[in-house]
Amino acid sequence: MSFHLRAEWHALCVTLQKNLEGAMEMRAGFLLQVCGMMVNNIAFLVGWIFFFKLFGSINHWSIPETIGLQGMVALVYGAGFTFASGTGALPEYVHQGTFDQFLLSPRNLYLRIVSSKLRVSAIGDCFFGLILLVVYVLQVSLSLGQITMLLLFLPPAILLFVNIALVTSLIAFFIPDSSVLSRNLFEVFFAPSMYPAGLYQNWVRAVFLYVIPSLAIGGVPIEAIRDQRISILFLIWGLSFAWFLLTLFLLQRAIRKYESGNLTGARVG
């Protein structure tokens, strides 16, 4: 069992290394994409800073919390799509019939799918997220315990993000040529995560935490760090693990709908 895990880990590292080396072959384009994404993120953050300057706080959310939120969401998004961008490419694999190569590989199907592609621009999100989180930590003078909480929130948030991205892509096994629909479903999950959690109250908050867990990757963790609510840390880890198991279950059900395809389009039925 341990040998199998080591082999999977080695294969995963080799795949990620090759993807990164391939992306960096065109260095000018690589740097342009990374810097371009950082500029885009800065523009979004500046908009929120002006908003709070004009209208004040919203349900205990102000500029510091928003900086922390944007930093965490950017880092989760960047890490998720830097190392697991294959989730978003799954509809393309299915439509073109190239998904066959995943089924024929002896490697773990889940790991092979998520690590099959690297999104260069997402590296810019990683850098931007790290910078903002450092600013957030210094601005609000987080204690050592709060910094530890922040670090412990990142792994489940990234895992949850990756699994949601994969789940929204599984529709490709049921509806041919569904790349656009898959992206739209993913945006239903991701878009609410970029806004201060104080905007969501009552049943809306419950929906975006438990049903569509957008708030779990940024807003709720920032609130928990601010209020030092360790119970929320266990909640996010539990949600992440539950979605991981759900993703594995749905993936196994979805591949039963797949029939070997070709470059003119896969057949699903």
RODO-2510 file (C-alpha; in nm, 4 decimals, decimal comma):
residues 269
     n   res          X          Y          Z
     1     m     0,0000     0,0000     0,0000
     2     s     0,2781     0,2427     0,0923
     3     f     0,4618     0,1608    -0,2310
     4     h     0,1478     0,2414    -0,4293
     5     l     0,1108     0,5773    -0,2529
     6     r     0,4757     0,6635    -0,3147
     7     a     0,4372     0,5747    -0,6830
     8     e     0,1264     0,7938    -0,7120
     9     w     0,3015     1,0832    -0,5370
    10     h     0,6073     1,0522    -0,7617
    11     a     0,3938     1,0405    -1,0761
    12     l     0,1961     1,3447    -0,9598
    13     c     0,5142     1,5444    -0,8930
    14     v     0,6581     1,4501    -1,2339
    15     t     0,3378     1,5583    -1,4098
    16     l     0,3286     1,8935    -1,2294
    17     q     0,6968     1,9528    -1,3036
    18     k     0,6475     1,8836    -1,6745
    19     n     0,3430     2,1102    -1,6887
    20     l     0,5351     2,3931    -1,5209
    21     e     0,8405     2,3483    -1,7443
    22     g     0,6189     2,3522    -2,0516
    23     a     0,4483     2,6722    -1,9376
    24     m     0,7803     2,8462    -1,8708
    25     e     0,9285     2,7681    -2,2122
    26     m     0,7746     3,0910    -2,3403
    27     r     0,9043     3,3126    -2,0602
    28     a     0,7709     3,6423    -2,1923
    29     g     0,4213     3,5006    -2,2279
    30     f     0,4511     3,3336    -1,8883
    31     l     0,5420     3,6584    -1,7120
    32     l     0,2798     3,8542    -1,9040
    33     q     0,0016     3,6190    -1,7954
    34     v     0,1167     3,6151    -1,4339
    35     c     0,1458     3,9953    -1,4137
    36     g    -0,1786     4,0457    -1,6036
    37     m    -0,3742     3,8393    -1,3544
    38     m    -0,2205     4,0320    -1,0636
    39     v    -0,3215     4,3656    -1,2211
    40     n    -0,6760     4,2369    -1,2715
    41     n    -0,6976     4,1322    -0,9063
    42     i    -0,5629     4,4672    -0,7863
    43     a    -0,8318     4,6522    -0,9821
    44     f    -1,1039     4,4415    -0,8176
    45     l    -0,9628     4,5045    -0,4696
    46     v    -0,9314     4,8799    -0,5262
    47     g    -1,2996     4,8896    -0,6151
    48     w    -1,3911     4,7381    -0,2796
    49     i    -1,1590     4,9741    -0,0918
    50     f    -1,3356     5,2739    -0,2474
    51     f    -1,6713     5,1161    -0,1624
    52     f    -1,5888     5,0867     0,2083
    53     k    -1,4370     5,4363     0,2121
    54     l    -1,7679     5,5740     0,0852
    55     f    -2,0238     5,3582     0,2685
    56     g    -1,8458     5,2243     0,5774
    57     s    -1,8593     4,8714     0,7111
    58     i    -2,1153     4,5998     0,6294
    59     n    -2,2083     4,3638     0,9137
    60     h    -1,8605     4,3947     1,0727
    61     w    -1,6868     4,3693     0,7347
    62     s    -1,4528     4,6517     0,6359
    63     i    -1,1297     4,7035     0,4430
    64     p    -0,9022     4,4724     0,6503
    65     e    -1,1426     4,1772     0,6285
    66     t    -1,1860     4,2344     0,2561
    67     i    -0,8101     4,2375     0,2025
    68     g    -0,7894     3,9074     0,3892
    69     l    -1,0800     3,7670     0,1885
    70     q    -0,9332     3,8638    -0,1486
    71     g    -0,5961     3,7271    -0,0421
    72     m    -0,7373     3,3926     0,0642
    73     v    -0,9657     3,3523    -0,2374
    74     a    -0,6846     3,4474    -0,4753
    75     l    -0,4451     3,1999    -0,3126
    76     v    -0,7046     2,9199    -0,3129
    77     y    -0,7938     2,9906    -0,6766
    78     g    -0,4295     3,0177    -0,7763
    79     a    -0,3180     2,7004    -0,5995
    80     g    -0,6231     2,5106    -0,7222
    81     f    -0,5781     2,5981    -1,0884
    82     t    -0,1984     2,5971    -1,0841
    83     f    -0,1790     2,2365    -0,9686
    84     a    -0,5257     2,1047    -1,0607
    85     s    -0,6384     2,2880    -1,3725
    86     g    -0,7283     1,9561    -1,5319
    87     t    -1,0650     1,9879    -1,3587
    88     g    -1,1660     2,2696    -1,5926
    89     a    -1,0312     2,0876    -1,8983
    90     l    -1,2351     1,7724    -1,8367
    91     p    -1,5269     1,8711    -2,0672
    92     e    -1,2750     1,9228    -2,3488
    93     y    -1,1182     1,5814    -2,2858
    94     v    -1,4582     1,4135    -2,2981
    95     h    -1,5774     1,6007    -2,6065
    96     q    -1,2611     1,5291    -2,8055
    97     g    -1,2430     1,1675    -2,6939
    98     t    -0,9004     1,2101    -2,5364
    99     f    -1,0415     1,0998    -2,2012
   100     d    -0,9549     0,7446    -2,3120
   101     q    -0,5947     0,8026    -2,2075
   102     f    -0,7016     0,8545    -1,8465
   103     l    -0,8962     0,5285    -1,8372
   104     l    -0,6029     0,3342    -1,9816
   105     s    -0,3523     0,4724    -1,7318
   106     p    -0,2701     0,2604    -1,4242
   107     r    -0,2556     0,5765    -1,2140
   108     n    -0,5352     0,6937    -0,9878
   109     l    -0,8046     0,8426    -1,2127
   110     y    -0,8853     1,1350    -0,9824
   111     l    -0,5229     1,2460    -0,9476
   112     r    -0,4517     1,2020    -1,3174
   113     i    -0,7466     1,4217    -1,4161
   114     v    -0,6809     1,7084    -1,1763
   115     s    -0,3048     1,7218    -1,2433
   116     s    -0,3281     1,6907    -1,6219
   117     k    -0,3066     2,0632    -1,6928
   118     l    -0,1519     2,3815    -1,5532
   119     r    -0,2993     2,7308    -1,5863
   120     v    -0,0148     2,9824    -1,6084
   121     s    -0,2185     3,2881    -1,5102
   122     a    -0,3160     3,1168    -1,1841
   123     i     0,0436     3,1539    -1,0622
   124     g    -0,0210     3,5285    -1,0587
   125     d    -0,3175     3,4654    -0,8289
   126     c    -0,0901     3,2701    -0,5937
   127     f     0,1583     3,5574    -0,5670
   128     f    -0,1175     3,8148    -0,5288
   129     g    -0,2914     3,6072    -0,2618
   130     l     0,0265     3,5619    -0,0606
   131     i     0,1016     3,9352    -0,0712
   132     l    -0,2488     4,0284     0,0435
   133     l    -0,2465     3,7747     0,3251
   134     v     0,0829     3,9144     0,4536
   135     v    -0,0683     4,2650     0,4384
   136     y    -0,3772     4,1383     0,6225
   137     v    -0,1727     3,9702     0,8957
   138     l     0,0327     4,2859     0,9527
   139     q    -0,2597     4,5274     0,9241
   140     v    -0,4785     4,3627     1,1879
   141     s    -0,1833     4,2303     1,3952
   142     l    -0,2980     3,8692     1,4022
   143     s    -0,1794     3,6630     1,6965
   144     l     0,0215     3,3446     1,6504
   145     g    -0,2930     3,1424     1,7111
   146     q    -0,4854     3,3347     1,4434
   147     i    -0,2006     3,2929     1,1934
   148     t    -0,2053     2,9187     1,2665
   149     m    -0,5787     2,9138     1,2006
   150     l    -0,5229     3,0929     0,8712
   151     l    -0,2692     2,8319     0,7626
   152     l    -0,4974     2,5474     0,8710
   153     f    -0,7885     2,6885     0,6712
   154     l    -0,5945     2,6841     0,3423
   155     p    -0,5693     2,3061     0,2751
   156     p    -0,9439     2,2300     0,3133
   157     a    -1,0362     2,5435     0,1178
   158     i    -0,8102     2,4418    -0,1729
   159     l    -0,9368     2,0823    -0,1663
   160     l    -1,2970     2,2026    -0,1609
   161     f    -1,2290     2,4394    -0,4509
   162     v    -1,0720     2,1612    -0,6617
   163     n    -1,3568     1,9190    -0,5937
   164     i    -1,6262     2,1731    -0,6781
   165     a    -1,4446     2,2513    -1,0030
   166     l    -1,4348     1,8805    -1,0867
   167     v    -1,7993     1,8217    -0,9969
   168     t    -1,9157     2,1049    -1,2227
   169     s    -1,7120     1,9529    -1,5067
   170     l    -1,8694     1,6087    -1,4712
   171     i    -2,1733     1,7353    -1,6597
   172     a    -1,9665     1,6707    -1,9737
   173     f    -2,0357     1,2989    -1,9345
   174     f    -2,4089     1,3610    -1,9594
   175     i    -2,4370     1,6567    -2,1994
   176     p    -2,2095     1,6640    -2,5078
   177     d    -2,0020     1,9764    -2,5773
   178     s    -2,0873     2,1313    -2,2420
   179     s    -1,7721     2,3371    -2,1755
   180     v    -1,9616     2,6666    -2,1546
   181     l    -2,2301     2,5194    -1,9291
   182     s    -1,9639     2,3705    -1,7032
   183     r    -1,7868     2,7075    -1,6707
   184     n    -2,1155     2,8787    -1,5886
   185     l    -2,1930     2,6243    -1,3175
   186     f    -1,8492     2,6795    -1,1698
   187     e    -1,9056     3,0562    -1,1660
   188     v    -2,2282     3,0009    -0,9688
   189     f    -2,0045     2,8530    -0,7002
   190     f    -1,7012     3,0812    -0,7273
   191     a    -1,8486     3,4276    -0,7855
   192     p    -2,0171     3,4622    -0,4412
   193     s    -1,6889     3,3752    -0,2682
   194     m    -1,5298     3,7018    -0,3844
   195     y    -1,7777     3,9226    -0,1967
   196     p    -1,7708     4,0008     0,1769
   197     a    -1,9513     3,7314     0,3739
   198     g    -2,1362     4,0035     0,5647
   199     l    -2,3536     4,0534     0,2565
   200     y    -2,5049     3,7071     0,3020
   201     q    -2,7508     3,6660     0,5863
   202     n    -3,0033     3,4102     0,7094
   203     w    -3,1051     3,1379     0,4605
   204     v    -2,8916     3,2856     0,1814
   205     r    -2,5840     3,2420     0,3991
   206     a    -2,6815     2,8817     0,4762
   207     v    -2,7194     2,8036     0,1054
   208     f    -2,3802     2,9507     0,0155
   209     l    -2,2114     2,7630     0,2984
   210     y    -2,3697     2,4171     0,2972
   211     v    -2,5332     2,3700    -0,0452
   212     i    -2,3088     2,5795    -0,2682
   213     p    -2,0097     2,6201    -0,0325
   214     s    -1,8791     2,9457    -0,1760
   215     l    -1,8303     3,1109     0,1631
   216     a    -1,6237     2,8169     0,2875
   217     i    -1,3202     2,9082     0,0774
   218     g    -1,2780     3,2617     0,2051
   219     g    -1,5520     3,4567     0,3797
   220     v    -1,6327     3,2241     0,6684
   221     p    -1,2647     3,1422     0,7410
   222     i    -1,1810     3,5146     0,7622
   223     e    -1,4692     3,5696     1,0055
   224     a    -1,3549     3,2702     1,2123
   225     i    -0,9985     3,4031     1,2257
   226     r    -1,1203     3,7479     1,3294
   227     d    -1,3500     3,6092     1,6015
   228     q    -1,1144     3,3188     1,6906
   229     r    -1,3855     3,0558     1,6440
   230     i    -1,1975     2,7277     1,6207
   231     s    -1,5219     2,5313     1,5736
   232     i    -1,5515     2,6809     1,2237
   233     l    -1,2147     2,5260     1,1370
   234     f    -1,3550     2,1787     1,2037
   235     l    -1,6665     2,2678     1,0037
   236     i    -1,4653     2,3663     0,6948
   237     w    -1,2492     2,0542     0,7199
   238     g    -1,5672     1,8450     0,7477
   239     l    -1,7261     2,0124     0,4457
   240     s    -1,4092     1,9652     0,2438
   241     f    -1,3864     1,5947     0,3277
   242     a    -1,7569     1,5423     0,2522
   243     w    -1,7219     1,7060    -0,0893
   244     f    -1,4116     1,4988    -0,1595
   245     l    -1,6054     1,1776    -0,0977
   246     l    -1,8996     1,3080    -0,2989
   247     t    -1,6685     1,3939    -0,5887
   248     l    -1,5171     1,0452    -0,5939
   249     f    -1,8671     0,8934    -0,5922
   250     l    -1,9955     1,1191    -0,8719
   251     l    -1,6818     1,0608    -1,0788
   252     q    -1,7310     0,6837    -1,0673
   253     r    -2,0963     0,7239    -1,1678
   254     a    -2,0128     0,9687    -1,4464
   255     i    -1,7497     0,7556    -1,6203
   256     r    -2,0098     0,4829    -1,6638
   257     k    -2,1777     0,7176    -1,9116
   258     y    -1,8607     0,7553    -2,1155
   259     e    -1,8026     0,5685    -2,4374
   260     s    -1,4716     0,5730    -2,6205
   261     g    -1,4582     0,8777    -2,8460
   262     n    -1,2446     1,0261    -3,1186
   263     l    -1,1263     1,3696    -3,2261
   264     t    -1,4605     1,4476    -3,3889
   265     g    -1,6309     1,4302    -3,0493
   266     a    -1,6914     1,1755    -2,7813
   267     r    -2,0103     0,9785    -2,7531
   268     v    -2,1893     0,9778    -2,4214
   269     g    -2,4917     0,7684    -2,3512
***
